[in-house]
């Protein structure tokens, strides 16, 4: 393949099958990114639940000491 053929191949419009394949690959990547974001968000929620429980426990301890 010479350089002219290479450039022509790169400049042509993709076929419907090529477009579908590219869009499908993009959808898989976006799904993986969304799952990663979900994992992160879930861990933040769990962290804050634990933190709230700990802080409420400490608050109750200090309230009882003041009685």
Buried (B, 14 or more C-beta within 10 A) or exposed (E): EEEEEEEEEEEEEEEEEEEEEEEEEEEEEEEEEEEEEEEEEEEEEEEEEEEEEEEEEEEEEEEEEEE
